[in-house]
Amino acid sequence: MAPTMATWASIHSHILQKVRENISWDLPVQQWQVLCEVAANPGINSSELKNRLNMTGGSLSRNIKMLSRFYDQKTAKQKGYDLIEAQIDPYERRSRIYFLTTKGQKAMMDIFKAAKAFNLDIISK
């Protein structure tokens, strides 16, 4: 039997709850989309990420910055979620490729495990 719309809505709601518990209560949808794409495609480059998510370069850059760890010169403090890291693309030195950090991998695994358990529980009812 195929899951109903209510089942999918319940699963989505549960995943969102786990994202909020594991990462942030105010993580914007665009940042969640970037995080999922990087998790699903380790080593994805900026150009491909922009195309897949239909984002402008500026929008992608702002979202990557918040998902990464960066130093805020105004407040002299570390900021960002530290979930994604950028490396220079070995094939195109002007481009960056993205990977999950250890913290990002752990957060995504926790979310995936919780969603999978919840999904199995919902579908078995």
C-alpha positions in Angstrom: 0.0 0.0 0.0 1.4 3.4 -1.0 1.8 6.0 1.7 -0.9 8.6 1.9 -0.4 12.4 1.7 -1.0 12.5 5.5 1.8 9.9 5.9 4.2 12.0 3.8 3.3 15.1 5.7 3.9 13.4 9.0 7.3 12.1 7.8 8.3 15.5 6.6 7.2 17.1 9.9 9.2 14.6 11.8 12.3 15.1 9.7 12.0 18.9 10.1 11.8 18.4 13.9 15.0 16.3 13.8 16.7 19.0 11.7 15.8 21.6 14.3 16.9 19.4 17.2 20.2 18.4 15.6 21.2 21.6 13.8 19.1 24.7 14.5 15.6 25.8 15.2 15.8 28.5 12.6 17.6 26.8 9.7 16.2 28.3 6.5 14.8 25.9 3.8 17.5 27.0 1.3 20.3 26.1 3.7 18.6 22.7 4.3 18.5 22.2 0.5 22.2 23.0 0.2 23.1 20.7 3.1 21.1 17.8 1.6 22.7 18.3 -1.9 26.2 18.3 -0.4 25.3 15.2 1.7 24.0 13.4 -1.3 26.8 14.5 -3.6 30.1 14.8 -1.7 32.6 16.9 -3.7 29.9 18.7 -5.7 31.2 22.0 -7.2 29.7 25.4 -7.0 28.4 25.4 -10.5 26.6 22.1 -10.2 25.2 23.1 -6.8 23.8 26.3 -8.2 22.2 24.5 -11.2 20.7 21.7 -9.1 19.1 24.2 -6.6 18.3 26.9 -9.1 20.1 29.5 -6.9 22.1 32.6 -7.9 25.8 32.6 -7.1 25.2 35.2 -4.3 22.5 33.2 -2.7 24.5 30.0 -2.8 27.5 31.9 -1.3 25.5 33.2 1.6 24.0 29.8 2.4 27.4 28.1 2.2 28.9 30.7 4.5 26.2 30.1 7.2 26.6 26.3 6.8 30.4 26.6 7.1 32.5 27.8 10.0 33.7 31.4 9.4 35.2 34.2 11.4 33.1 37.3 11.8 35.5 40.3 11.7 32.9 42.7 13.2 32.4 40.6 16.4 35.7 38.7 16.3 33.8 35.4 16.9 33.5 32.1 15.1 30.1 31.8 13.4 28.3 29.4 11.2 27.0 25.9 11.7 30.3 24.1 10.8 28.4 21.5 8.7 30.0 22.0 5.3 33.6 22.7 4.3 34.9 24.0 1.0 38.0 22.9 -0.8 39.6 24.1 -4.0 38.4 22.1 -7.0 41.5 20.3 -8.3 40.2 20.5 -11.9 39.1 24.2 -11.8 41.2 26.2 -9.3 38.7 29.1 -9.4 35.9 26.9 -8.2 35.2 25.2 -4.8 34.0 21.7 -4.0 31.9 21.0 -0.9 31.9 18.2 1.6 30.2 17.6 5.0 32.3 18.2 8.0 32.4 15.5 10.7 29.8 17.5 12.6 27.7 17.7 9.4 28.0 13.9 8.8 26.9 13.2 12.4 23.9 15.5 12.2 22.8 14.1 8.9 23.2 10.5 10.1 21.2 11.3 13.3 18.4 12.9 11.2 18.4 10.0 8.7 18.2 7.3 11.4 15.4 9.1 13.2 13.5 9.6 9.9 14.0 6.0 8.9 12.7 4.7 12.2 9.8 7.0 12.1 9.0 6.1 8.5 9.0 2.4 9.3 6.8 3.0 12.3 4.3 5.0 10.3 4.1 2.6 7.4 3.7 -0.5 9.6 0.6 1.0 11.2 
